[in-house]
Amino acid sequence: MFVETGRRINYFLKYVFLKNYCILKLFMIYCLMCTMKYVYIKNVKIAKTAVSAPLADVGDAAFRIMAKRFGAAYSIGEMTSAKGLVFGDKKTAELLKITELEREFGTPAAVQLFGSEPESMAKAVEIVLSHPHDSPELPDIIDINAGCPVNKVVGTGAGSALMKTPRLFGEIVSSAVKAAESLNKSVPITVKIRTGWDSGSINAVEIAKIAESAGAAAITVHGRTRTQMYSGKADWGVIAELKNAVNIPVIGNGDVDSAKSCMEMYRQTGCDLVMVGRASFGRPWIFRDIQNCITKGESPMESAPSLKTRLGIMKEHIELSVKLKGERVAMREFRKHAAWYIKGIHGAAALRAECMSLETLDDINRLITRLIPEEVY
Ligand SMILES: Cc1cc2nc3c(=O)[nH]c(=O)nc-3n(C[C@H](O)[C@H](O)[C@H](O)COP(=O)(O)O)c2cc1C
């Protein structure tokens, strides 16, 4: 009888402990969710962590998936020509593809269009939104590029050249917004700009106000002028000024390279979201550093994963790429990513040259095995 009573007490205590443990865990998750703030771009709910920047020739589906897997708030596809899309160019349409894999994380997926004609921009928006509601390919946000500095784009009056033609810029945004509304799809149109064309024509605030009146749902500002390209320092002061001038969410961008600088940008500019570009090359875990810092209140330190972990992440990235593009294309395109992943490790200069001749998944596996011999891949 004593044994039976003892067993019952034992069960009871276990039950109470387990129940309390679950309640405690649920409570902790709830607290964590409370600390996670959200930003709304129209009706799209976005965690206030960091956005993965649009990156032509870098930010393909595999790159975006890696960014999301490490906690990017949302991703934006590579800039895509509105005109090319309207002309039915297949390669152009490929750039806009959003795969099921990218949807697995539940975070929004945006695409980006560039162009200099309101009519073709409107048609391109219609094409982009022609996917059914339940298709993974229907983007959550369409972004308009008014920041690209390269001659090929600027020469057509698109990209950052639009900073010099505010009226045309307004017409382009307005036609994109109207096209989206006419289809009765609540997909927001956002814009990405620079601070101005050059240091003598800083007009980001004026351009942002035009975008807002034309119906843009959010604005990203990269704190450099067109003539700066990617050199010099990003001017966060203009981002702060712009944030005070408009009522739509403002996404700050430029030179954020760690959780610490991300927190600094939030603090200094008051922006609603921060966007990270180059610092995520070969370092997708930067998004986790930022997320941990914001949601768990961890000190803004770089996690600096071990070589083994880094190479494991690189392997995951290339395998994804091969799955999505096939080995031949994926390997060629992955060479630059491989060089970024191994940056800073002993003998990186020679390894970088080796990365440029990678042809197959076996080549990558051999490289990894050589760098961490105890691992069998
Ligand atoms: C290789 C590369 C490709 C880029 N492609 C795009 C693009 O397609 N669309 C765009 O709006 N910005 C593009 N950008 C600009 C970035 O999105 C971002 O604004 C810029 O790199 C500054 O942010 P960061 O200091 O975090 O890198 C590109 C930048 C780089 C370096």
The ligand as an ORCA input file, in Angstrom:
! r2SCAN-3c Opt
* xyz 0 1
  C      26.125     43.188    -56.102
  C      25.026     44.152    -55.766
  C      23.822     44.058    -56.415
  C      22.788     44.944    -56.121
  N      21.580     44.821    -56.765
  C      20.552     45.629    -56.431
  C      19.263     45.455    -57.008
  O      19.025     44.559    -57.817
  N      18.293     46.345    -56.645
  C      18.513     47.340    -55.734
  O      17.594     48.087    -55.424
  N      19.708     47.499    -55.148
  C      20.727     46.672    -55.473
  N      21.921     46.810    -54.836
  C      22.060     47.764    -53.725
  C      21.767     47.071    -52.389
  O      20.448     46.598    -52.344
  C      22.006     48.027    -51.210
  O      21.182     49.130    -51.386
  C      23.453     48.496    -51.136
  O      24.347     47.414    -51.288
  C      23.731     49.203    -49.813
  O      23.457     48.375    -48.720
  P      24.635     47.599    -47.898
  O      25.598     48.649    -47.421
  O      23.916     46.897    -46.800
  O      25.284     46.673    -48.890
  C      22.984     45.967    -55.154
  C      24.216     46.055    -54.500
  C      25.228     45.170    -54.797
  C      26.536     45.289    -54.071
*
